Amino acid sequence: QLQLVESGGGLVQPGGSLRLSCAASGFTLDYFAIGWFRQAPGNEREGVSCISSSGGSSNYADSAKGRFTISRDNAKNTVYLQMNSLKPEDTAVYYCAAAGYGSGYVCYLRENDYDYWGQGTQVTVSS
């Protein structure tokens, strides 16, 4: 069974850091771009960051630029999202998703591109 599992969420104070992990089971992530999306209560889901299957390209939402860093370790079949300088407005459920682009050097923050989704992990930024 193809599955993505997120972990690393939790409660953190403003200005703190968290590292989210997205682990795959049942398939290898080597040929997939991975995106991180989030959904806050009452809001639509939005793209946060993505990384190409090769790891050579990445994209960030404006809200994440300079604070979040996406990386991947294909040997561990895992993608990470390092989140620093967290703000209360970062509070959301964070989802990872996998997209099979034809190139190893592209990724886009378009939900419809992504075929496989995890169940999400809650991130709460509050004092």
C-alpha positions as CSV (number, residue, x, y, z in Angstrom):
1,Q,0.0,0.0,0.0
2,L,1.4,3.4,-1.0
3,Q,1.5,5.7,2.0
4,L,3.0,9.0,3.1
5,V,3.3,9.6,6.8
6,E,4.1,13.0,8.3
7,S,5.6,13.5,11.7
8,G,7.3,16.2,13.7
9,G,4.4,18.5,14.4
10,G,3.6,19.9,17.8
11,L,3.2,23.0,19.9
12,V,6.0,25.6,19.7
13,Q,6.3,29.2,20.9
14,P,6.6,32.0,18.4
15,G,10.1,32.3,17.1
16,G,10.7,28.6,17.7
17,S,11.6,25.8,15.2
18,L,10.2,22.5,14.1
19,R,11.3,19.9,11.6
20,L,8.6,18.0,9.8
21,S,9.3,14.7,8.2
22,C,7.5,12.9,5.4
23,A,8.3,9.2,5.1
24,A,7.1,7.0,2.3
25,S,6.2,3.3,2.6
26,G,5.2,1.0,-0.2
27,F,7.0,3.0,-2.8
28,T,10.3,4.9,-3.3
29,L,10.3,8.7,-3.4
30,D,13.2,8.7,-5.8
31,Y,11.0,9.5,-8.8
32,F,8.6,11.9,-7.1
33,A,8.6,15.6,-6.4
34,I,7.4,16.2,-2.9
35,G,5.3,19.1,-1.8
36,W,4.3,20.5,1.6
37,F,0.9,22.0,2.0
38,R,-0.9,23.4,5.0
39,Q,-4.5,24.1,5.9
40,A,-5.5,26.4,8.8
41,P,-9.0,26.3,10.3
42,G,-11.4,28.1,8.0
43,N,-8.9,28.5,5.2
44,E,-8.2,26.7,2.0
45,R,-5.2,24.4,1.7
46,E,-2.1,26.3,0.4
47,G,1.2,25.3,-0.9
48,V,4.2,25.9,1.3
49,S,7.2,24.4,-0.4
50,C,8.2,21.7,-2.9
51,I,11.4,19.9,-3.9
52,S,12.0,18.1,-7.2
53,S,12.7,14.4,-7.4
54,S,16.4,15.0,-7.9
55,G,16.6,17.6,-5.1
56,G,18.0,20.0,-7.5
57,S,15.1,22.4,-7.5
58,S,12.8,23.8,-4.9
59,N,10.1,26.4,-4.6
60,Y,8.7,28.3,-1.6
61,A,5.6,30.3,-0.9
62,D,6.3,33.9,-0.1
63,S,5.2,33.2,3.5
64,A,7.9,30.5,3.8
65,K,10.8,32.1,2.0
66,G,13.8,32.8,4.3
67,R,12.3,30.8,7.2
68,F,11.6,27.3,5.9
69,T,14.0,24.9,4.2
70,I,12.9,21.8,2.3
71,S,15.3,18.9,1.8
72,R,15.2,15.2,1.0
73,D,17.2,12.1,1.8
74,N,16.3,9.5,-0.8
75,A,18.4,6.9,1.0
76,K,16.0,7.2,3.9
77,N,13.0,7.7,1.6
78,T,12.2,10.8,3.6
79,V,11.6,14.5,2.9
80,Y,12.0,17.2,5.5
81,L,10.7,20.7,6.1
82,Q,12.8,22.7,8.6
83,M,10.7,25.6,9.9
84,N,12.4,28.4,11.8
85,S,11.2,31.7,13.2
86,L,7.7,30.3,13.4
87,K,4.7,32.6,13.7
88,P,1.2,32.1,15.0
89,E,0.0,32.4,11.4
90,D,2.0,29.2,10.6
91,T,-0.5,27.3,12.7
92,A,-2.1,24.7,10.5
93,V,-2.3,21.0,9.6
94,Y,0.7,20.3,7.4
95,Y,0.5,17.7,4.6
96,C,3.1,16.2,2.4
97,A,2.2,15.0,-1.1
98,A,4.0,13.2,-4.0
99,A,3.9,14.2,-7.7
100,G,5.3,12.4,-10.6
101,Y,6.7,15.0,-13.0
102,G,8.5,14.0,-16.2
103,S,11.6,15.9,-15.1
104,G,13.7,15.5,-12.0
105,Y,14.2,19.2,-11.9
106,V,10.8,20.8,-11.5
107,C,8.1,21.0,-8.9
108,Y,5.1,23.3,-8.5
109,L,2.8,24.2,-5.7
110,R,-0.3,23.1,-7.5
111,E,-2.4,20.7,-5.5
112,N,-3.8,19.0,-8.6
113,D,-0.3,17.8,-9.6
114,Y,0.0,15.6,-6.5
115,D,-1.2,12.1,-6.6
116,Y,-0.4,10.8,-3.1
117,W,-1.1,12.6,0.2
118,G,-0.4,12.0,3.8
119,Q,-2.8,12.4,6.7
120,G,-1.2,15.5,8.0
121,T,0.5,16.7,11.2
122,Q,-0.7,19.5,13.4
123,V,1.6,22.5,13.9
124,T,0.5,25.0,16.6
125,V,2.5,28.2,17.2
126,S,1.4,29.8,20.4
127,S,2.8,31.3,23.6
